[in-house]
């Protein structure tokens, strides 16, 4: 294809919103000419090339917005004692059926047993499935929301936590929270209830959430909403799980 014709084609594709790089399109033009592809075949390959580029950019944007950090590979996760967990149940969660159903997940266990790793891998699976994800420690999310200086600013910020298909809030229970923080978390969970999935990792059972939030009135409603359609995975030794199940 003559150079002037290729340049005109590239300019036209840019005006139409094509995102594929010039080099890739020029290579396709050369291939189409050399292979004597039909007009329809050439168009099909151009569409496929553009779709791959858009999928790549879409994934990159969703990965950036997810803020998962470095995700440790699951093949290095210690599934054996004392880090005991229902592995089959966790692997079922990796299918993302719970996200599509708008259900929640509670990853519960003491510090250092891999709750964050498991949560990150759920987020990674969601991204691979084409879903939107946002992950944050609970403390960072609440600090982000509470520092907003006006109600409109707070409402705009809340939407960042309400909209993702999967929201992951890590480390509930590691720092005490006040009543305002409880109300903010309730707003997020209530807005997502039965519509979008939320994963929370914690070291405390539901009955102790009231102590964490200093008996805030919204805690009962918060637990009710979150626990209504919730998959609970207890991690670590049977002795810890049995002791905490008594308070669940």
N, C-alpha and C positions, 0 to 999 in steps of 0.2 A: 504494500500500500504506500503511495507517495507520501513524503514527509508532511506536505501541506495538508493532505487529506486526513492524516493521523492527528495533526494538531487541531484541525477543525472538529474532528470527532471528540477529542479529549475536552475541548472547550464546551462542546454541546453537552457531553456527559456531566461535566462539572455544573453547568447551569441546571441540569435536571436533578442534581443532588447526589450524583454518584460519588462514592468515597474511596473506591479502589485506586491505588497509586498509579501514576502514569506509566511507570516501568512495567507493571503487571498487565495493563491494558495493551501497551505496545507489544509485549511478548505474545499476548493472545492474538493480536492482529497478524503478527508474523506467522504464528502457528496456523491460524485460519487460512491464510493465503497459501502457505506451503502445503498444507494438507487438503486444500481445495474443499473446505467445509462449505456446506450449503448455507444460505442466509439464515435459515431457521436454526441450524446447528451452531452457527456462530453466536446467534442471539442467546441460545440456551447456555452456552459456556460463559458468555458475558454475565448473564443473570446469576449463574452459579458462583462466579468469581466475586460479584458484588455482594451476594448473600453471605459468603464466607467472611468477607471483610466486615460487613455489618455485625455478624455474629461475634467476631473477634472483638470489635470495639464495644459492643454491648456488654460482653463478658468483662472486659477490662473496666468499664464504668461501674458495673455492679460489684466487682471485686474491690474497687477503690472505696465505694460507698459502704461496703460491708464492714470494713475495719476489723477483719478477723485476726490480723497479725500473722505471724508465721505459724502455719498449721502443721503440727507434728503428724507424721504418718501413722495411721492406725496399725500398720504391721509391726510397729515398735511398741505398741501399747501393751502393758503387762496385765493380761486378763486373769492371771492366777492369783492365789492367796498371797498377801492379804487383800489385794485389790479385787474383791469379788463383786461381780455384777452379772445380771442376766444378759449374757452376750447376745443370745438369739433375739431377745426383745429389743435390744439396742440396734441390732442389724436390721430389724423390721422398721425401726424409726428412720434408718438411712434411706428407705424407699420413698420417703417424703409423703406417705399417705396421711400422716398426722397433720402435715401442713395443709394439704388439700382439704382436709376435713375441718380445719380451724381449731384443732385441739392443741393442748399445751403439754409441756414436758417439764418435770421437776427432777433435776439431777441432785441427789442428796447424799452427803457423806462428809467426813472430816477433811481437813486441809491435806493437800499433797497426794490425793488418790487419783487424780486425773480428770476431775470434773470439767475443767476448762478445756482440756484436750478433746474430750468427748463432745463438748458443746461446739468447739471450733469445727470439728469434723461434720457435725450436723449442718453447720452453716456452709461448709464447703460442698456438701452433697446438694444442698438447696441451690447454690450457685450453678452447679453442674446441671441441675434440672431446669435451669432457666428462670429461677425465682429470685426475688429481691430479698436482701438480708441486711440487717444491721446488728452489730454486736458491740456491747459496752459493759464495763463493770457497772453495777447498780449505783455505786457511789459517784462515778463519773457522769452517768446519765442524769442523776438527780441534781448534781452540782451544775451541770450544763443548763438544766431547766430553771433552777432556782435563781440563777444569776441574771436571768432576763429582767429588764428594767420596766417592762410594761405588760399589761395583759395581752395586747395583740402580739407582742414579740414572743411571749410565752406560748400562745396558741400556735403560732407559726412553728416554733421549735418542737412543740408536742407532735405536730404532724410528721416530723422526721422519725418519731418512734411509733407512730400509729400506722403508717402506710406500708412498711415492708411486709412482704409475705411471711417472713420469719424474723422475729425479734429475739435476740439472745441477751439476757441480763445476767451477768456473771457476779458471783460473790455476794449474794444476799446474806446478811447476817454477820459480816465481818466488821462493820462499823454501825454504831447506833444511828437512828434516824428520828427526826422530829415529826410532829403531826403534819406539818406542811408537806414534808417529803412523802409521807404515807398517802396524803390526798393526791399528790402528783402521780405516784405509782398507780393508785386506784384509777385515775383518769385514763392512764395508758391502757391498763388491763381491761377496763370497762369498754373503751372504744374498740378494742380488738376482739372482745368476747364473741365467740362462735363465728368470727369472720376471718381472723388471721391468727397464726400460731405464735406462741411465745414459749421460749425455753428459759428457765431460771435455774441457776445452780446455787446451792445453799448448804450450810452445815447445820441447819436447825429444822425441826419439824413444824408443820403448820401451826400447832397450838402455841408455839413460842414466838410467832410473828408479832403478836401483840406487845410482848416485852421489847422486841427490837424497835418498834415504833412508839414505845412509851404509851401504850393503851389508846392510840388514836381511834376515834369512833369509826373511821372508814376501814379499819383493818378487817373486821368481820366480813364486810361486803367484798373487800379485796380478795380474801381467801376463798370466799364463796364463788366468785366469778372465775378465779384462776383454777380452782380445784374441780369445777363442775365437769370438765372434759379434760382430765389430766392423766398423763402416763408418768407414774412415779418410779424412778430407778434408784434404788439404794446401792451405794458403793461401799466397799470395804468389808471387814470381817463380820461374821454373824453376830458376834457379841455387841458390836456397835449398832448394827441394824436392829437387833432385838430391843436394845435399850431405848432407841429413838422411836421405834414403831409404837411403843407404849404411850408416847406423847403425841403421836400423829393424829 
